[in-house]
Amino acid sequence: MHIKYESFIREPLVEGKKDYHQVSEDIVRPIEGKPGRMWYVGFFFSLVLLGYGLFSVGWAVYWGLGTWGVNRTVGWGWDITNFVWWIGIGHAGTLISAILLLFRQGWRTGVNRAAEAMTIFAVMCAGQFPIWHMGRVWDGFFVLPYPNTRGPLWPNFDSPLLWDVFAISTYFTVSLLFWYSGLLPDFALIRDRAKTKLRKALYGIASFGWTGTVKNWQRHEALSLVLAGLSTPLVLSVHTIVSFDFATSVIPGWHTTIFPPYFVAGAVFSGFAMVNTLLVLTRRILHLEEYITIGHLEAMNKIIVLTGSIVGVAYLTELFMSWYSQSWGEMAAFQWRIMGPYWWSYWAMMTCNVVSPQLFWIKKLRRNVIFTFVMSIVVNIGMWFERFVIIVTSTYRDWVPGSWAYYSPTWTEVGFYLGTFGLFFTCYFLFAKYFPVIAIAEIKFVLKGSGRNFKEKMIGYQDMSDEQFYHAVEASHDDHDDHGHSEEKVAAGAAHH
């Protein structure tokens, strides 16, 4: 058995005196037991928001998009703003799943399952906005390229809006496969622990007959690496294509080559912030503080500092290039962003996305749970304002002063947006109740190398001489022959060498 030894300087990934059985008990307990009061309260409010969103969408479909606040100047208002915002939130799950897996970052094991689920639900929410923005939603299938008898009616493959359809559907499919394949061994564990026939049958179907053989694990590992390889370019490509919705136009404030890397960094930035929001709530409500540790939150906050700084550089680059271009349209667009009627949105964006994340350079704040939770919400508020600034403040004043307009959302647009929160959290609460929110198999894999229990056992070997060490190993070997355990001997050898 291969044991990964870690230095004592490195923070444990699993706190407490945990063994394999205790890990299973702690993570499966919320699934096998009844949900607590906080779960019911959260689920109820999620359903209320979802119901309000369905009513708002139904109202807009019945009466038409004239019920929205969009006008002939600002054709994309809250709808596309929220679409880009939700797509960005979905990026962190794929990043944690794919890229950190390929780089063998052990700290991903405590957070990857919730992050992957967040990706699925965020993309589901994002997909609603372009669908209902069509107005005649019953003709939505026209965007799909398939043989038809409607004469010359065919999707415009030169349009980045069609690229969105392919990119997001591919992204959703690969993310769903990645998430579900990781669940298979955990479903099998719940199946084997089930005490009712119905539960055993349902989790048996969900686990696809997983038996835990060497062949099962070999194929699981191979599939994970293949999906990680497919997902890694998707992390870069999906939000790059979303940025092309704007960058391929000729509108001042949109027509810029910095958008692809700028959008990708912003997506990871907002996605990690949302993961932090969910992790803080999950570890508190489900009592998983020993698996989602302060170290996990600190690692997430470090990435938020990095991506927040990249986004800040992009904002300053945009300002510089608008001046350097000496284009009247570009300079006017940014002047109106900063000092026009929407000045408050621009400065809210700069404060939340550039200034506030820099507080995470302070270690005490970086490891503070309450501060992390508040900052995760602040960051996502700022990222929403970024999308609002890009979409609305670039279009509300065009080349003809007579068509200048001020855009404000109506109650149907606000209701639609709140409804997607309802959809997101309804799915997440159901996921937390019926699915393991932490990857049990992966936690067990890192337990012997990164668990506090293991690290404390290794302390005694650190200060031994070679002779004392070999005597201790021989004694341990004899003891383990009697009890049928050999992991500590191997681990001790790894620790001493």
FIVO-288446 format. One line per 4 residues: their letters; for each residue x, y, z of C-alpha. Coordinates in steps of 0.02 Angstrom, whole numbers, plus 50000, padded with zeros to 5 digits. Each point is the difference from the previous one (the first is absolute). Example, Ala and Ser with C-alpha at 12.3 -4.5 7.8 and 13.67 -1.06 7.14 Angstrom:
AS = 50615:49775:50390 | 50069:50172:49967
REM end
This chain:
MHIK = 50000:50000:50000 | 50070:50171:49954 | 50002:50126:50142 | 50023:50183:49965
YESF = 50099:50075:50143 | 49982:50185:50039 | 50105:50115:50105 | 49935:50052:50170
IREP = 50012:50179:49943 | 49861:49967:49876 | 49828:50021:50077 | 49895:49840:50017
LVEG = 49859:49981:49874 | 49895:49899:50123 | 49986:50053:50181 | 49961:49889:50149
KKDY = 50034:49818:50042 | 49927:49928:49841 | 50008:49825:49928 | 49916:49932:49844
HQVS = 49841:49950:50091 | 49982:50168:50086 | 50019:50091:49833 | 49855:49899:49929
EDIV = 49893:50031:50154 | 50029:50188:50002 | 49965:50032:49816 | 49856:49878:49976
RPIE = 49911:50049:50161 | 49904:50149:49922 | 49938:49884:49861 | 49940:49861:50114
GKPG = 49923:50113:50132 | 49862:50128:49997 | 50049:50177:49945 | 50010:50133:50135
RMWY = 49895:50156:50021 | 50124:50110:49905 | 49986:49886:49849 | 49810:50013:49999
VGFF = 50005:50190:50019 | 50126:50020:49859 | 49907:49879:49887 | 49835:50090:50031
FSLV = 50070:50171:49955 | 50083:49926:49845 | 49833:49932:49942 | 49917:50169:50032
LLGY = 50131:50088:49892 | 49983:49866:49866 | 49811:50022:49998 | 50017:50189:49984
GLFS = 50122:49976:49857 | 49882:49883:49908 | 49860:50126:50019 | 50112:50141:49933
VGWA = 50054:49896:49850 | 49820:49946:49964 | 49944:50182:50007 | 50137:50053:49878
VYWG = 49960:49858:49879 | 49813:50035:50004 | 50010:50190:49981 | 50164:50008:49903
LGTW = 50171:50074:50037 | 49923:50174:50003 | 49977:49962:50185 | 50189:50013:50018
GVNR = 50091:50165:50013 | 50106:49976:49844 | 49981:50131:49863 | 50064:50035:49825
TVGW = 50168:50059:50069 | 50029:49874:50140 | 49943:49838:49921 | 50096:49892:50125
GWDI = 49956:50046:50178 | 49991:49893:50155 | 49969:49845:49898 | 50169:49983:49915
TNFV = 50087:50078:50151 | 49936:49857:50106 | 50040:49872:49865 | 50184:50049:49998
WWIG = 50002:50009:50191 | 49934:49823:50024 | 50116:49928:49867 | 50147:50079:50092
IGHA = 49946:49922:50164 | 50001:49830:49917 | 50184:50010:49958 | 50076:49960:50170
GTLI = 49929:49824:50005 | 50085:49947:49840 | 50162:50085:50052 | 50002:49907:50167
SAIL = 49948:49836:49918 | 50114:50000:49850 | 50152:50110:50019 | 50031:49968:50185
LLFR = 49976:49814:49970 | 50129:50000:49861 | 50121:50093:50114 | 49961:49878:50143
QGWR = 49951:50133:50124 | 49941:49903:50152 | 49900:50144:50076 | 49871:49988:49861
TGVN = 49928:49840:50076 | 49900:50091:50134 | 49921:50126:49883 | 49990:49923:49826
RAAE = 49831:49913:50017 | 49905:50156:50055 | 50092:50104:49869 | 49955:49878:49861
AMTI = 49817:50000:50054 | 50004:50190:50002 | 50063:49999:49820 | 49855:49890:49942
FAVM = 49868:50106:50087 | 50077:50167:49947 | 50003:49948:49817 | 49818:49945:50015
CAGQ = 49958:50174:50065 | 50104:50088:49867 | 49917:49903:49859 | 49829:50070:50046
FPIW = 50042:50179:49953 | 50040:49988:49814 | 49854:49878:49979 | 49868:50117:50072
HMGR = 50084:50153:49924 | 49947:49933:49829 | 49823:50060:50033 | 49922:49866:49891
VWDG = 50075:49860:50103 | 49901:49867:49908 | 50113:50035:49851 | 50158:49975:50103
FFVL = 50047:49840:49909 | 50036:50106:49846 | 50175:50032:50070 | 50045:49816:49979
PYPN = 50077:49950:49833 | 49895:49856:49937 | 49924:49959:49828 | 49835:50090:49977
TRGP = 49874:50051:49868 | 49994:50185:50042 | 50096:50053:49846 | 50152:50109:50035
LWPN = 49972:50003:50190 | 50162:49941:50075 | 50107:50053:50150 | 50131:50133:49969
FDSP = 50163:49911:50038 | 50092:50166:49995 | 49905:50060:50154 | 50080:49980:50172
LLWD = 49823:49979:50068 | 49994:49832:49910 | 50174:49959:50064 | 49927:50023:50174
VFAI = 49873:49862:49966 | 50136:49874:49957 | 50125:50055:50133 | 49877:50001:50145
STYF = 49915:49837:49952 | 50172:49915:49987 | 50054:50077:50164 | 49843:49941:50087
TVSL = 50015:49823:49931 | 50183:49976:50050 | 49972:50078:50172 | 49851:49886:50030
LFWY = 50100:49845:49951 | 50145:50054:50111 | 49886:50030:50148 | 49901:49840:49981
SGLL = 50149:49886:49970 | 50076:50059:50163 | 49839:49956:50090 | 49998:49816:49948
PDFA = 50107:49927:50142 | 49910:50108:50128 | 49829:49944:49936 | 50059:49819:50018
LIRD = 50050:50034:50180 | 49828:50073:50040 | 49919:49851:49910 | 50095:49877:50108
RAKT = 49950:50093:50158 | 49817:50017:49951 | 49872:49925:50121 | 49847:50008:49887
KLRK = 49969:49911:49836 | 49950:50160:49910 | 50156:50094:50052 | 50109:49851:49955
ALYG = 49918:49984:49830 | 50011:50186:49957 | 50182:50020:50052 | 50038:49833:49916
IASF = 49935:50069:49836 | 50095:50163:50026 | 50164:49909:50035 | 49993:49904:49834
GWTG = 50048:49836:50085 | 50161:50066:50078 | 50085:49861:50100 | 50166:50083:50045
TVKN = 50110:49877:49907 | 50172:50046:49937 | 49929:50007:49824 | 49864:50121:50057
WQRH = 50128:50116:50078 | 50117:49988:49851 | 49863:50050:49879 | 49939:50136:50118
EALS = 50173:50076:50009 | 50021:49992:49811 | 49829:50081:49972 | 50040:50137:50124
LVLA = 50162:50043:49911 | 49916:50000:49829 | 49860:50114:50059 | 50127:50112:50087
GLST = 50095:50015:49836 | 49839:50044:49908 | 49944:50122:50133 | 50161:50098:50014
PLVL = 49984:50089:49831 | 49815:50027:50037 | 50047:50105:50151 | 50086:50119:49881
SVHT = 49887:49984:49848 | 49824:50019:50071 | 50018:50173:50074 | 50113:50050:49855
IVSF = 49856:49963:49882 | 49880:50093:50116 | 50117:50150:49990 | 49991:49990:49809
DFAT = 49816:50049:50016 | 50070:50173:50035 | 50178:50003:49931 | 49950:49958:49821
SVIP = 49885:50152:49991 | 50053:50178:49957 | 49918:50084:50150 | 50119:50112:50101
GWHT = 50039:49914:50165 | 49973:49827:49924 | 50115:49994:49850 | 50159:49952:50092
TIFP = 50120:49852:49994 | 50024:49994:50188 | 49827:49928:50029 | 50039:49812:49987
PYFV = 50134:49989:50138 | 49909:50135:50098 | 49837:49902:49997 | 50084:49835:50046
AGAV = 50089:50077:50150 | 49838:50084:50055 | 49905:49836:49982 | 50123:49905:50110
FSGF = 49998:50146:50122 | 49811:50000:50020 | 49989:49810:49996 | 50121:49976:50144
AMVN = 49906:50132:50099 | 49837:49904:49978 | 50086:49837:50049 | 50056:50086:50161
TLLV = 49821:50056:50033 | 49935:49823:49981 | 50142:49919:50097 | 49980:50112:50151
LTRR = 49813:49963:50005 | 50024:49813:49968 | 50133:49973:50133 | 49892:50091:50127
ILHL = 49831:49921:49961 | 50064:49821:49974 | 50136:50010:50135 | 50143:49960:49881
EEYI = 50129:50119:50073 | 50129:49860:50015 | 49993:49964:49812 | 49974:50176:49931
TIGH = 50137:50080:50104 | 50065:50176:50022 | 50144:49946:49889 | 49881:49965:49857
LEAM = 49921:50172:50017 | 50171:50082:50008 | 50055:49913:49839 | 49841:50061:49915
NKII = 50031:50177:50062 | 50176:49999:49928 | 49930:49962:49828 | 49871:50139:50024
VLTG = 50143:50123:50036 | 50092:49943:49843 | 49851:50008:49882 | 49936:50161:50079
SIVG = 50168:50081:49966 | 49995:49940:49819 | 49827:50075:49981 | 50063:50164:50076
VAYL = 50142:50007:49873 | 49873:49970:49861 | 49893:50146:50060 | 50150:50117:50000
TELF = 50056:49934:49830 | 49828:50041:49929 | 50013:50178:50066 | 50175:50022:49932
MSWY = 49957:49933:49828 | 49847:50110:49985 | 50114:50151:50026 | 50144:49929:49896
SQSW = 49887:49965:49851 | 49949:50183:49991 | 49833:49939:49933 | 49861:50120:50046
GEMA = 49875:49858:50017 | 50109:49897:50116 | 50049:50148:50109 | 49820:50059:50014
AFQW = 49938:49825:50044 | 50120:49986:50147 | 49970:50180:50054 | 49814:49964:50010
RIMG = 50034:49840:50095 | 50098:50092:50132 | 49905:50165:50012 | 49835:49970:49909
PYWW = 49829:49955:50070 | 50060:49823:50040 | 50156:50058:50094 | 49942:49907:50156
SYWA = 50008:49831:49912 | 50177:50030:49938 | 50067:50050:50170 | 49908:49857:50086
MMTC = 50086:49883:49876 | 50173:50074:50034 | 49976:49997:50189 | 49935:49822:50012
NVVS = 50113:49919:49869 | 50165:50094:50015 | 50013:50076:50174 | 49910:49878:50114
PQLF = 50090:49838:49948 | 50167:50078:50044 | 49950:49982:50183 | 50035:49815:49980
WIKK = 50187:50038:50001 | 49976:50007:50189 | 50011:49821:50062 | 49887:50027:50150
LRRN = 49860:50060:49886 | 50036:49865:49872 | 49968:49867:50132 | 49848:50082:50079
VIFT = 49841:49906:49955 | 49878:50144:50024 | 50109:50121:49902 | 50022:49872:49861
FVMS = 49811:49978:49989 | 49968:50188:49992 | 50137:50027:49872 | 49936:49859:49890
IVVN = 49833:50090:49988 | 50084:50170:49971 | 50105:49928:49858 | 49848:49928:49911
IGMW = 49907:50164:50020 | 50149:50085:49919 | 50006:49874:49859 | 49816:50026:49966
FERF = 50033:50187:49987 | 50143:49965:49880 | 49883:49912:49879 | 49871:50138:50023
VIIV = 50131:50134:49963 | 50061:49910:49844 | 49826:49970:49928 | 49899:50153:50050
TSTY = 50125:50142:50013 | 50075:49957:49829 | 49832:50012:49911 | 49887:50127:50089
RDWV = 50084:50144:49906 | 50035:49961:49818 | 50049:50108:49851 | 49831:50087:49988
PGSW = 49962:50110:50152 | 49815:49994:49960 | 49996:49814:50041 | 50090:50012:50167
AYYS = 49902:49913:50136 | 50011:49952:50183 | 49969:49817:50035 | 49914:49936:50158
PTWT = 49940:49821:50028 | 49816:49962:50030 | 49929:49882:50130 | 49993:49858:49874
EVGF = 50187:50011:49966 | 50040:50007:50185 | 49881:49855:50031 | 50082:49897:49863
YLGT = 50170:50029:50080 | 49939:49956:50174 | 49918:49846:49927 | 50168:49934:49940
FGLF = 50064:50016:50179 | 49850:49896:50050 | 50042:49869:49868 | 50183:49998:50051
FTCY = 49973:49979:50187 | 49854:49879:49979 | 50116:49887:49900 | 50142:50025:50124
FLFA = 49892:49959:50153 | 49937:49841:49915 | 50179:49956:49953 | 50059:50025:50180
KYFP = 49860:49888:50066 | 50012:49853:49880 | 50179:50007:49935 | 50164:50001:50098
VIAI = 50061:50181:49996 | 50180:49943:50027 | 50087:49867:49894 | 50013:49858:50126
AEIK = 50118:49893:49896 | 50119:50145:49968 | 50001:50052:50183 | 50049:49822:50046
FVLK = 50138:50005:49870 | 50084:50151:50081 | 49957:49951:50179 | 50157:49897:50035
GSGR = 50114:50134:49932 | 49912:50162:50044 | 49888:49960:50149 | 50045:50072:50169
NFKE = 49986:49828:50080 | 50131:49930:49883 | 50117:50149:50018 | 49998:49988:50189
KMIG = 50045:49815:49992 | 50150:50042:49893 | 50070:50127:50124 | 50083:49863:50103
YQDM = 50101:49940:49851 | 50071:50169:49953 | 50131:50015:50139 | 50059:49818:50000
SDEQ = 50172:49945:49946 | 50010:49872:49860 | 50026:49858:50123 | 49854:50051:50109
FYHA = 49892:50022:49846 | 50033:49825:49933 | 49968:49923:50171 | 49835:50095:50010
VEAS = 49951:49943:49826 | 50040:49818:50041 | 49897:50011:50159 | 49860:50082:49904
HDDH = 50012:49863:49868 | 49981:49862:50128 | 49853:50088:50079 | 49913:50027:49834
DDHG = 50024:49818:49949 | 49895:49956:50151 | 49864:50126:49960 | 49998:49994:49811
HSEE = 50053:50182:49973 | 50153:50058:49905 | 49962:50178:49945 | 50090:50084:50147
KVAA = 50162:49907:49968 | 50004:50055:49819 | 49951:50175:50049 | 50135:50005:50134
GAAH = 50131:49950:49874 | 49943:50137:49885 | 50004:50125:50142 | 50177:49958:50056
H = 50073:49999:49825
REM end
